[in-house]
Amino acid sequence: MIGSSWYSPSQVNICIDIIGQDGYLVGALDMINEKVYINKKYLLILPCSKRKKQMNNLPAIYLYDGPFYRILRKYDLKDIDIIIISAKYGLILSNKLISNYDQKMTVDRAMAIKRETNNRLEKKIMNINYEEIFINLGKIYMLALLESRSMLERKNVLWASGGIGERNHQLKEWLKRVSIKEADQ
């Protein structure tokens, strides 16, 4: 869908915004230089964290306060969609309002949410052509994605591996590569 057009006298070009099905800007068409600029979208899948802020009704990304979430807060995340696999809530979007809880992810819980996780993940990635998906989950959380493996194999997926320190490092490196710039602190 084509959105509004705009003119930039300093660059002497005329561009037309390209708006996606979800209503967000996905790119621009430069009429003078005959170029199309597309915003790349990325998806990050993280586990919940044991460490949480002692608050209620916060977006999940702000409630969780573990190492991955502290790293995230240092970067511009505008082109990155974030999905969280929560021991209590299952697969949720990072902006979902949740309250503090104390529930550990177990093998039984991961197996219990795997079908619903697959259904929600499929709905999320069905209509968005992500440039890359980065999955940063521990072994138990990975069980929740068992039914999603074949769907994910058709996408450009990077899987973090190793212990928490290695996965922290991999997350930082991925964010440096795909985010526009580090956010001002």
Number of C-alpha atoms within 10 A of each C-alpha: 10 13 14 10 14 13 12 9 8 6 7 10 14 17 22 17 21 22 16 14 11 9 10 11 16 18 18 22 18 18 13 10 11 10 11 15 13 13 13 14 17 20 21 20 21 22 24 29 21 15 15 17 15 10 12 12 11 16 15 23 21 17 23 24 18 15 13 20 20 13 15 16 16 15 19 17 18 10 16 18 17 18 23 23 25 22 22 15 13 21 25 20 19 21 15 15 15 20 16 16 15 10 13 13 19 13 14 11 19 22 18 14 20 21 16 15 22 19 13 16 20 14 11 14 15 11 10 14 13 18 14 17 21 20 20 24 23 16 12 16 23 19 20 28 23 15 16 18 11 10 13 15 9 8 14 12 16 13 12 19 16 13 10 15 11 12 19 19 14 18 21 16 11 15 22 14 10 18 16 13 13 14 12 8 6
